[in-house]
Amino acid sequence: MIYYSAAGSGVAEVKVILSGFVLHGYLGMKTLTFKTLGLILSVSSGLSLGKEGPYVHIAACIGNVACRMFSKYRHNDGKRREVLSASAASGVAVAFGAPIGGVLFSLEE
């Protein structure tokens, strides 16, 4: 079985979601699980794959799952987008080791 939401880096799709387009299931718990497991296995096996893009997608998935736990964020799309923007910025900061890069990503979105 192939789970297409966990394929690729996910940065472009996260930017699309932040701009207001709705992709159902793309930032869910199942995507988070498969993406994290795939990233762990690919990096530990020594494959020359970029891990920076999946870090941004994983951070956005964690932000979305955290938003689902609180009704204030679950029912308000504007607040949810703010949390997703902050979590994607933290993913950029972690991936590249540059907090300023995360701030610039957040300002861009």
Stockholm file with secondary structure:
# STOCKHOLM 1.0

chainA/1-109         MIYYSAAGSGVAEVKVILSGFVLHGYLGMKTLTFKTLGLILSVSSGLSLGKEGPYVHIAACIGNVACRMFSKYRHNDGKRREVLSASAASGVAVAFGAPIGGVLFSLEE
#=GR chainA/1-109 SS CCCGGGSSCCHHHHHHHHTTCCCTTTTSHHHHHHHHHHHHHHHHTTCCCCCHHHHHHHHHHHHHHHHHTSHHHHSCHHHHHHHHHHHHHHHHHHHHTCHHHHHHHHHHC
#=GC SS_cons         CCCGGGSSCCHHHHHHHHTTCCCTTTTSHHHHHHHHHHHHHHHHTTCCCCCHHHHHHHHHHHHHHHHHTSHHHHSCHHHHHHHHHHHHHHHHHHHHTCHHHHHHHHHHC
//
